[in-house]
Amino acid sequence: MKICIVSDSHDHRERLSAAVAEAKTLGAQAVLHCDLVAPSTLHAVTHLGLPVHLIHGNDTGDLFNLYRFAQVHANCIHYYGQDKSFELARRRIFMLHYPHYAKAMALTSDHDLV
């Protein structure tokens, strides 16, 4: 499975949309997104039809409305909070935004992708 990994899109809707659209053209079937500020930015990708697995990072923005947006778009937006361990295409993935924490999680060998 090909995935699109993006981070720090913040409020750049056009750039996020272009990146995810290109990834979809290249065969991506899912998006892993770390660090989003405004939930309205997600409007730029929901129409592309790819599932988006999302965590917030150091720039938390509007967490309440991010959670609400994910509930309304639950068929494509999967919001996990600050970090998440989950399985995608039979691979164990751990998502987070902090490099020091990521290195420690990668050293555990509990995941295929950190």
C-alpha positions, 0 to 999 in steps of 0.5 A: 500500500502506498501512503502519503505522509504530510506534516505541518500543513497548518492553514495552507489549504492549497498546498495540502490539497496539491500534495494529497492530490498528487499522491493520489495520482501516484497511487496513494491509498491513505494519508498520514498527517501530523500537525494540523492547526485549523480543522477547516484546512481539511476541507481541502482534502475530504473531496479526494476520497482518501482516508486521512489519519491525523494527529495534532502536534505542537501547534494544537489550534482548535482541538474542539472543532478538529474533533467535531470535524472528524466526527462529521467526516468520520468516513474519511477523517480519523483524528487520534489526538496527540499520538496513535498506534494503529494498523494499516495494511497489516503494518503497525504504525505509530504516529506522533509529531515530536522527534525525540519521542519518535526515536524512542518509539522506533527503538522499541521495534514494536512498529513497522513505521514511526 
